[in-house]
């Protein structure tokens, strides 16, 4: 296997590295954050850059859905959300589950935004109207879904359902 040294980065978790690392004669660049298997990993091990990244991608996808599915039935729009947007918001969430309230809110804001699109109700601004929409659409909070994913993972580990990679 050959690595492309131009695409490789040095991500120092502890602190900025004073050493120079090279690959194939090319000195690797120091990075503050870098993607790895679809997850943005930061040198300070905070998930805010990853959450900002996926929220931005989800927003772009919502724009695409609004443009292309505006005349579709509610069920079609809900299905498009779960397949194309929520899947982005939950990919590898057992790894990066946020604990900071601002990050959790950023993700929940995306789901609240899509509730208006799915129902076609952009005018309601009463307190709790979006919560009612989400309940009507049977879309639980993303934070709750991540908790269920964690519990499911821990159960599978405890019961030996996951393959042993040792």
C-alpha positions as a printed Julia matrix, in Angstrom:
166×3 Matrix{Float64}:
   0.0     0.0    0.0
   1.28    3.45  -0.85
   0.38    6.54   1.12
   0.02    9.95  -0.45
   2.17   12.1    1.82
   0.38   15.26   0.62
  -2.85   13.95   2.15
  -1.3    12.81   5.43
  -1.23   15.06   8.49
   0.33   15.02  11.92
  -2.29   15.4   14.65
  -0.68   15.81  18.03
  -3.16   15.15  20.85
  -0.94   16.04  23.79
   0.54   19.29  22.55
   2.15   20.76  19.48
   4.89   18.4   18.42
   8.39   19.8   18.21
   9.5    16.86  16.07
   9.37   16.74  12.3
   7.87   13.6   10.84
   8.23   12.63   7.23
   6.69   10.1    4.91
   8.43    9.23   1.68
  10.76   12.2    2.07
   7.87   14.67   2.54
   7.6    16.44   5.9
   4.09   15.99   7.3
   2.1    19.12   8.14
   0.83   19.72  11.67
  -2.98   19.84  11.79
  -5.37   21.07  14.49
  -8.11   18.8   13.17
  -8.4    16.15  10.51
 -11.08   13.79   9.22
 -10.78   10.1    9.99
 -13.4     7.69   8.64
 -15.93   10.5    8.35
 -15.38   11.9   11.84
 -13.55   15.2   12.35
 -10.97   14.66  15.11
  -9.51   17.75  16.79
  -6.19   17.97  18.62
  -7.98   19.16  21.78
 -10.35   16.14  21.53
 -13.43   18.36  21.46
 -16.24   17.5   19.1
 -17.38   21.03  18.24
 -15.58   21.09  14.84
 -17.16   17.76  13.88
 -20.61   18.88  15.0
 -20.29   22.17  13.1
 -19.19   20.23  10.03
 -22.09   17.76  10.05
 -24.61   20.48  10.94
 -23.44   22.47   7.92
 -23.7    19.41   5.65
 -27.15   18.62   7.06
 -28.25   22.2    6.39
 -27.13   21.91   2.77
 -29.06   18.67   2.41
 -32.15   20.29   3.93
 -31.88   23.05   1.33
 -31.71   20.4   -1.39
 -34.79   18.65   0.03
 -36.74   21.9    0.3
 -36.01   22.7   -3.32
 -36.76   19.24  -4.71
 -39.47   17.83  -2.42
 -41.61   20.88  -1.69
 -44.67   19.33  -3.41
 -44.2    15.81  -2.05
 -46.42   14.27   0.63
 -45.44   14.61   4.29
 -44.45   10.92   4.56
 -42.05   11.27   1.63
 -40.41   14.36   3.16
 -40.08   12.59   6.55
 -38.51    9.55   4.9
 -36.08   11.78   2.98
 -35.1    13.47   6.27
 -34.41   10.21   8.09
 -32.46    8.77   5.17
 -30.46   11.78   4.02
 -30.18   14.17   6.97
 -30.57   12.27  10.22
 -28.16    9.61   9.0
 -25.5    12.36   8.69
 -26.29   13.64  12.18
 -25.99   10.18  13.75
 -23.09    8.6   11.87
 -20.65    7.17  14.47
 -22.46    9.06  17.24
 -21.42    6.46  19.81
 -17.88    7.75  19.31
 -18.45   11.52  19.33
 -21.59   11.97  21.46
 -21.42   15.62  22.6
 -21.62   16.61  26.24
 -21.56   20.4   25.83
 -25.03   21.92  25.74
 -24.15   24.22  22.8
 -23.17   21.23  20.64
 -26.29   19.27  21.62
 -28.46   22.29  20.77
 -26.76   22.77  17.41
 -27.79   19.23  16.42
 -31.31   19.55  17.82
 -31.74   22.85  15.92
 -31.31   20.96  12.64
 -34.12   18.57  13.56
 -36.38   21.44  14.69
 -35.68   23.18  11.38
 -36.74   20.13   9.38
 -40.0    19.79  11.35
 -41.28   22.96   9.68
 -40.38   21.57   6.26
 -41.96   18.15   6.8
 -45.23   19.57   8.12
 -45.22   22.47   5.67
 -45.94   24.82   8.59
 -43.53   27.74   8.49
 -45.84   30.24  10.17
 -46.39   28.72  13.65
 -44.26   30.5   16.2
 -46.16   29.65  19.38
 -44.08   28.29  22.28
 -43.86   24.51  21.97
 -45.18   24.37  18.41
 -42.06   22.64  17.09
 -42.15   20.14  19.97
 -45.71   19.3   18.95
 -44.64   18.9   15.33
 -41.79   16.57  16.31
 -44.13   14.51  18.49
 -46.71   14.32  15.69
 -43.99   13.2   13.26
 -42.68   10.66  15.79
 -39.17   12.2   15.74
 -37.63   11.83  19.2
 -34.81   14.19  20.22
 -31.44   13.25  18.71
 -29.93   13.26  22.2
 -32.38   10.53  23.21
 -31.57    8.51  20.08
 -27.84    8.73  20.86
 -28.53    7.48  24.4
 -30.4     4.48  22.96
 -27.48    3.81  20.59
 -25.08    3.83  23.56
 -27.27    1.48  25.58
 -27.61   -0.85  22.61
 -23.83   -0.87  22.1
 -23.15   -1.55  25.8
 -25.72   -4.36  25.81
 -24.09   -5.98  22.78
 -20.69   -5.72  24.44
 -21.96   -7.15  27.74
 -23.78  -10.03  26.01
 -20.85  -10.84  23.73
 -22.89  -10.15  20.59
 -20.11   -8.07  19.05
 -17.19  -10.02  17.61
 -14.08  -10.22  19.77
 -11.25   -8.42  17.96
  -8.51   -9.38  20.38
